[in-house]
Amino acid sequence: MLATASNQLPLTLDRRYMGVVLAMLMTGLVMVYSANLPLPSSNAESIVWAQLKGHPLHVVLGLLAFALAFRISSDDLHRYSGLLFTFGLLLLLVVLGFKFIGGDSFVRDGAVRAIPVGPLTFQPSELMKLLAIIFAAAYAVRRHDRMREDLIKGLAPIGLLMVIVISLLMAQPDLGTTVVITVTVAAVLLLGGMSLRVVIPLVILLVAFFALAIYLTPFRVARIMSYLTPCEAGHAQAAGYQLCGALIAFGHGGLFGSGLGTGVAKLGYLPLPHTDFIFAVIGEELGFVGVTALLLGFAYLIRYCIQVGRLAMSQERLFAGLVAQGIGVWIGVQTFIHSGVNTGLLPTKGLTLPLISYGGSSMLVVCFALGVVARIDAENRAMARGRRIGPLGPSGAAAKAARDKAS
């Protein structure tokens, strides 16, 4: 519950929703620790903080971001959507500058994606996932009629901006984030009224673009080839090494898992077990039961976002509805890609698992986005009770009378 002015009533937070978010955060905290935890033979030589790698700080910052987002009204997000999107573009340009003039010190795993902030780093590509949704929602509201009547005038401006965003992301390079942003923005525009006559050619064009991007990059071609048979002799020690290790981890976990902290895939057999392949660690240590419970948690969050968005749209709050549903699509797409890569359903691509994987930038932005959804849900319930939404909460009859008297 928020502290509000005396002439306004507070917005309330859905306890069940917050409970699921906290449960997912705690699960991630435990699994990041486990993914970095050596077997008991050498465990006594390490301290807890070294194994957690600062992830508790990420969780705390994420909760603060959630609280901050809950204090920001959807009207304010709508009002400043263009400014926020421009800020995101500028950050991507800063990353591009670091790549070309910063030298090798900024290169991590063959890419430049982060801006150093003191002892920490921040990835603007993670922030752009949310800012692109907010901007696309505002654009769909502003050009709702044009998107139906004049397809070129309605879609050309945002199409040009998305080409710029995609170009900046591919220059890092970051194909995974490019796919997530492209799919979520297309979903927001479709929900906002974009015609299917545009959707189908757009999908074909995007598929062709991503296929070309893969074809022109040798290491991505190698990943596609190893995807089909990752554990063959020619692939197991090369491009298929990660996927083969993940599949072995799932096989070792079985139905109930090997036990928390006792997995062996993380001991050099599975690169990046606390980030890109944490789902495989969960599969090995908690088994099919643990993986299913985790996916049910994500299913709840995605369904919640979609329902909140639909209710907002039924109240004629199109922007808020599109933002909530866009966030649901984003969480769903990223979860699908991460789990699909870990289980061999999709070719290898590095993406974090929202709320679970290690990564400060991802945690901060995802928690802020879920806070936005919580705010929209609270506004929905306030509107259903017949109260107008103020900057800090819905104002009632007393507030209206006070304003009338002052005027």
Legacy VTK file of the C-alpha trace (Angstrom):
# vtk DataFile Version 3.0
C-alpha trace
ASCII
DATASET POLYDATA
POINTS 407 float
0.000 0.000 0.000
1.315 3.416 -0.926
1.472 6.484 1.232
-0.728 9.110 -0.347
-1.854 12.677 0.122
-4.631 13.249 2.612
-7.202 13.878 -0.109
-6.484 10.628 -1.948
-7.101 6.964 -1.269
-4.225 4.479 -1.594
-3.787 1.916 -4.333
-3.501 -1.643 -3.084
-1.214 -4.433 -4.243
-2.473 -7.898 -5.201
-1.013 -10.112 -2.471
-1.157 -13.331 -4.477
0.665 -11.740 -7.396
3.321 -10.297 -5.094
3.658 -13.662 -3.386
4.393 -15.406 -6.680
6.947 -12.734 -7.640
8.711 -13.109 -4.280
8.667 -16.905 -4.550
10.277 -16.709 -7.997
12.923 -14.292 -6.717
13.757 -16.572 -3.783
13.922 -19.568 -6.115
16.365 -17.675 -8.304
18.451 -16.718 -5.275
18.734 -20.346 -4.179
19.459 -21.658 -7.676
22.124 -19.039 -8.440
23.833 -20.049 -5.204
23.514 -23.734 -6.090
24.765 -23.188 -9.637
27.980 -21.710 -8.240
28.301 -24.126 -5.359
31.070 -26.741 -5.562
30.531 -30.242 -4.211
30.972 -30.784 -0.438
34.650 -31.717 -0.798
35.637 -28.079 -1.367
32.568 -26.254 -0.122
34.106 -25.335 3.239
36.792 -23.302 1.502
34.300 -20.857 -0.040
32.172 -18.170 1.542
28.488 -17.748 0.766
28.843 -14.308 -0.805
31.410 -15.556 -3.332
28.995 -18.242 -4.513
26.075 -15.812 -4.759
28.230 -13.356 -6.763
26.275 -10.381 -5.455
22.896 -11.746 -6.578
21.185 -10.705 -3.299
22.018 -7.107 -4.215
20.330 -7.638 -7.575
17.208 -8.939 -5.831
17.102 -5.975 -3.434
17.530 -3.495 -6.296
14.837 -5.358 -8.206
12.377 -5.019 -5.330
13.175 -1.305 -5.080
12.544 -0.998 -8.828
9.206 -2.815 -8.354
8.214 -0.348 -5.611
9.259 2.623 -7.760
7.245 1.372 -10.741
4.184 0.957 -8.508
4.351 4.670 -7.703
4.308 5.731 -11.364
0.888 6.041 -12.973
0.227 4.605 -16.414
-0.696 8.123 -17.557
2.819 9.315 -16.726
4.356 6.424 -18.667
2.145 7.372 -21.611
3.062 11.037 -21.358
6.829 10.413 -21.327
6.924 7.357 -23.626
8.708 9.197 -26.429
11.307 10.671 -24.078
11.947 7.286 -22.487
12.387 5.617 -25.878
14.828 8.340 -26.951
16.791 7.784 -23.737
17.006 4.070 -24.542
18.289 4.807 -28.050
20.964 7.122 -26.647
22.147 4.385 -24.282
22.409 1.944 -27.197
24.462 4.545 -29.068
26.774 4.823 -26.053
27.300 1.049 -26.174
28.076 1.332 -29.890
30.649 4.003 -29.081
32.305 1.754 -26.496
32.542 -1.006 -29.084
34.337 1.068 -31.707
36.462 3.364 -29.545
36.577 1.659 -26.156
39.021 -1.104 -27.013
39.130 -4.750 -25.998
38.545 -4.004 -22.310
34.798 -3.668 -22.961
34.476 -6.944 -24.877
32.759 -9.798 -23.022
32.209 -13.146 -24.759
32.878 -11.560 -28.135
30.363 -8.730 -27.733
30.062 -5.240 -26.226
26.683 -4.875 -24.515
27.238 -3.074 -21.201
28.013 0.407 -19.910
30.322 0.520 -16.872
28.752 2.260 -13.872
31.482 2.365 -11.235
32.180 -1.215 -10.135
28.961 -2.394 -11.827
27.767 -2.573 -15.426
24.384 -1.948 -17.041
23.031 -3.428 -20.282
20.796 -0.931 -22.154
19.457 -3.755 -24.333
17.610 -5.100 -21.270
16.037 -1.701 -20.624
15.045 -1.368 -24.278
12.826 -4.459 -23.945
10.521 -2.488 -21.664
10.899 0.924 -23.308
10.036 -0.530 -26.715
6.796 -1.950 -25.294
5.858 1.376 -23.700
6.624 3.297 -26.887
4.772 0.816 -29.131
1.711 0.992 -26.849
1.701 4.800 -26.948
2.189 4.710 -30.728
-0.733 2.293 -31.171
-2.975 4.618 -29.168
-1.843 7.735 -31.025
-2.114 6.206 -34.513
-4.912 3.747 -33.905
-7.019 4.965 -36.825
-4.098 5.291 -39.247
-2.941 1.760 -38.501
-6.273 0.536 -39.815
-6.876 2.951 -42.675
-3.456 4.010 -43.962
-0.947 1.236 -43.388
2.087 3.085 -44.762
1.569 6.305 -42.794
0.462 4.346 -39.762
3.397 1.930 -39.550
6.296 3.515 -41.437
7.451 5.793 -38.544
7.670 3.056 -35.925
9.035 0.669 -38.545
11.936 3.051 -39.199
12.618 3.439 -35.467
12.609 -0.326 -34.989
15.100 -0.712 -37.839
17.393 1.665 -35.942
16.958 -0.304 -32.713
17.571 -3.634 -34.467
20.675 -2.246 -36.180
22.118 -1.025 -32.866
21.401 -4.368 -31.182
22.880 -6.413 -34.016
26.011 -4.237 -33.924
26.734 -5.408 -30.346
25.814 -8.224 -31.436
22.721 -9.431 -29.529
20.427 -11.553 -31.681
18.440 -12.940 -28.747
17.345 -9.532 -27.469
16.589 -8.458 -31.036
14.189 -11.384 -31.441
12.480 -10.694 -28.098
11.983 -6.975 -28.799
10.791 -7.560 -32.354
8.212 -10.171 -31.340
6.873 -8.157 -28.404
6.571 -4.904 -30.370
4.779 -6.743 -33.191
2.420 -8.292 -30.614
1.645 -4.883 -29.068
0.909 -3.359 -32.477
-1.275 -6.326 -33.410
-3.233 -6.032 -30.159
-3.433 -2.286 -30.789
-5.241 -2.759 -34.096
-2.626 -3.537 -36.750
-4.170 -5.327 -39.713
-3.328 -8.955 -40.474
-2.508 -7.798 -44.017
0.560 -6.196 -42.487
1.312 -8.852 -39.876
1.829 -11.709 -42.344
4.245 -9.865 -44.696
5.994 -8.426 -41.629
6.516 -11.889 -40.146
7.877 -13.181 -43.458
10.238 -10.209 -43.702
11.493 -10.671 -40.135
12.037 -14.410 -40.591
14.034 -13.685 -43.748
16.080 -11.048 -41.914
16.964 -13.333 -38.998
17.738 -16.210 -41.374
20.119 -13.935 -43.285
21.732 -12.743 -40.042
22.377 -16.370 -39.086
23.602 -17.361 -42.539
26.145 -14.515 -42.669
27.614 -15.381 -39.243
29.728 -18.571 -39.162
29.386 -19.227 -35.430
25.583 -19.008 -35.664
25.596 -21.434 -38.598
27.688 -23.806 -36.481
25.108 -23.569 -33.689
22.295 -24.445 -36.099
24.219 -27.450 -37.430
25.072 -28.705 -33.934
21.478 -28.142 -32.772
20.300 -31.230 -34.652
22.940 -33.587 -33.201
24.662 -31.753 -30.335
26.311 -34.797 -28.747
27.934 -36.203 -31.877
31.721 -36.391 -31.817
32.124 -33.443 -34.172
29.832 -31.180 -32.150
30.110 -32.254 -28.492
33.430 -30.467 -27.995
32.591 -27.459 -30.157
29.331 -25.640 -30.942
27.185 -28.363 -29.364
29.071 -28.426 -26.057
26.576 -26.322 -24.092
23.455 -28.044 -25.401
24.936 -31.503 -24.938
25.838 -30.669 -21.333
22.314 -29.339 -20.698
20.666 -32.475 -22.089
22.887 -34.685 -19.937
21.910 -32.569 -16.901
18.187 -33.100 -17.552
18.761 -36.825 -18.030
20.653 -37.009 -14.745
17.900 -35.140 -12.895
15.078 -37.490 -13.806
11.739 -37.056 -12.077
12.740 -35.645 -8.677
16.302 -34.439 -9.335
19.672 -35.313 -7.864
19.169 -32.965 -4.925
19.736 -29.276 -4.343
23.418 -28.391 -4.651
24.500 -31.868 -5.787
24.362 -31.401 -9.563
27.546 -32.147 -11.482
26.832 -30.434 -14.827
27.861 -27.072 -13.334
31.348 -28.398 -12.543
32.867 -27.428 -15.883
30.490 -29.465 -18.040
27.931 -26.679 -18.482
29.198 -23.147 -19.256
27.366 -20.220 -17.620
25.222 -22.416 -15.333
24.041 -19.399 -13.296
22.843 -17.347 -16.287
22.103 -18.786 -19.735
21.758 -22.407 -18.567
20.272 -22.119 -15.088
17.158 -23.949 -16.307
19.321 -27.033 -16.931
20.755 -26.797 -13.403
17.190 -26.681 -12.043
16.317 -29.697 -14.194
19.246 -31.689 -12.821
18.908 -30.783 -9.147
15.113 -30.461 -8.808
14.069 -32.759 -11.638
10.920 -32.729 -13.734
8.821 -31.794 -10.689
10.903 -28.690 -9.978
10.943 -27.591 -13.614
7.161 -28.020 -13.849
6.572 -25.968 -10.690
8.788 -23.196 -12.051
6.995 -23.124 -15.399
3.637 -22.998 -13.608
4.895 -19.913 -11.775
5.757 -18.261 -15.081
2.393 -19.316 -16.512
0.662 -17.561 -13.616
2.619 -14.330 -14.157
1.984 -14.335 -17.921
-1.726 -15.037 -17.463
-1.933 -12.320 -14.815
-0.356 -9.738 -17.148
-2.727 -10.663 -19.983
-5.796 -10.508 -17.737
-4.763 -7.153 -16.260
-4.266 -5.811 -19.777
-7.632 -7.085 -20.991
-9.430 -5.523 -18.027
-7.707 -2.180 -18.624
-8.753 -2.255 -22.280
-12.342 -3.066 -21.271
-12.226 0.160 -19.226
-11.123 2.038 -22.368
-7.568 2.413 -21.060
-5.903 1.196 -24.238
-2.351 2.263 -23.426
-2.303 0.608 -19.998
-3.853 -2.538 -21.446
-1.300 -2.798 -24.239
1.618 -2.242 -21.854
0.437 -4.972 -19.444
-0.178 -7.466 -22.240
3.100 -6.540 -23.937
4.980 -7.274 -20.706
3.200 -10.630 -20.501
4.231 -11.459 -24.073
7.830 -10.398 -23.339
8.083 -12.602 -20.216
6.485 -15.485 -22.122
8.729 -15.196 -25.180
11.932 -14.906 -23.154
10.969 -17.807 -20.891
10.113 -19.937 -23.928
13.430 -19.162 -25.630
15.496 -19.793 -22.487
13.775 -23.074 -21.621
13.694 -24.119 -25.290
17.438 -23.585 -25.641
18.157 -25.496 -22.433
16.015 -28.475 -23.449
17.174 -28.654 -27.074
13.916 -27.403 -28.599
15.681 -24.315 -29.967
19.235 -23.601 -31.161
21.630 -22.247 -28.548
21.172 -18.549 -27.764
22.121 -16.742 -24.609
19.127 -15.258 -22.781
18.495 -15.012 -19.058
15.510 -16.635 -17.359
13.439 -13.740 -15.919
13.585 -13.418 -12.106
15.780 -16.527 -11.864
19.092 -16.069 -13.693
22.008 -14.078 -12.374
22.180 -10.613 -13.940
21.594 -7.201 -12.416
20.317 -5.424 -15.536
17.775 -8.131 -16.315
16.595 -8.337 -12.705
16.204 -4.572 -12.408
14.188 -4.176 -15.617
11.995 -7.273 -15.182
11.067 -6.282 -11.622
10.286 -2.732 -12.757
8.082 -4.134 -15.536
6.191 -6.372 -13.104
5.748 -3.335 -10.856
4.177 -1.519 -13.816
1.715 -4.405 -14.212
0.921 -4.276 -10.473
0.211 -0.538 -10.807
-2.087 -1.056 -13.784
-3.954 -3.789 -11.894
-4.413 -1.478 -8.898
-5.699 1.260 -11.209
-8.118 -1.228 -12.769
-9.587 -2.093 -9.383
-9.789 1.586 -8.449
-11.623 2.345 -11.692
-13.996 -0.557 -11.064
-14.846 1.016 -7.695
-15.660 4.271 -9.469
-12.731 6.404 -8.309
-10.617 8.577 -10.580
-6.883 7.780 -10.655
-4.632 10.482 -9.235
-0.818 10.686 -9.413
-0.481 8.664 -6.197
-3.857 6.975 -6.000
-7.533 7.142 -6.923
-9.276 10.227 -5.609
-12.741 9.946 -4.102
-15.658 12.270 -3.630
-13.939 14.107 -0.779
-11.002 14.982 -2.973
-13.310 16.209 -5.728
-15.196 18.394 -3.261
-11.944 19.854 -1.978
-10.814 20.736 -5.497
-14.197 22.303 -6.300
-14.031 24.412 -3.135
-10.516 25.561 -3.928
-11.557 26.655 -7.417
LINES 1 408
407 0 1 2 3 4 5 6 7 8 9 10 11 12 13 14 15 16 17 18 19 20 21 22 23 24 25 26 27 28 29 30 31 32 33 34 35 36 37 38 39 40 41 42 43 44 45 46 47 48 49 50 51 52 53 54 55 56 57 58 59 60 61 62 63 64 65 66 67 68 69 70 71 72 73 74 75 76 77 78 79 80 81 82 83 84 85 86 87 88 89 90 91 92 93 94 95 96 97 98 99 100 101 102 103 104 105 106 107 108 109 110 111 112 113 114 115 116 117 118 119 120 121 122 123 124 125 126 127 128 129 130 131 132 133 134 135 136 137 138 139 140 141 142 143 144 145 146 147 148 149 150 151 152 153 154 155 156 157 158 159 160 161 162 163 164 165 166 167 168 169 170 171 172 173 174 175 176 177 178 179 180 181 182 183 184 185 186 187 188 189 190 191 192 193 194 195 196 197 198 199 200 201 202 203 204 205 206 207 208 209 210 211 212 213 214 215 216 217 218 219 220 221 222 223 224 225 226 227 228 229 230 231 232 233 234 235 236 237 238 239 240 241 242 243 244 245 246 247 248 249 250 251 252 253 254 255 256 257 258 259 260 261 262 263 264 265 266 267 268 269 270 271 272 273 274 275 276 277 278 279 280 281 282 283 284 285 286 287 288 289 290 291 292 293 294 295 296 297 298 299 300 301 302 303 304 305 306 307 308 309 310 311 312 313 314 315 316 317 318 319 320 321 322 323 324 325 326 327 328 329 330 331 332 333 334 335 336 337 338 339 340 341 342 343 344 345 346 347 348 349 350 351 352 353 354 355 356 357 358 359 360 361 362 363 364 365 366 367 368 369 370 371 372 373 374 375 376 377 378 379 380 381 382 383 384 385 386 387 388 389 390 391 392 393 394 395 396 397 398 399 400 401 402 403 404 405 406
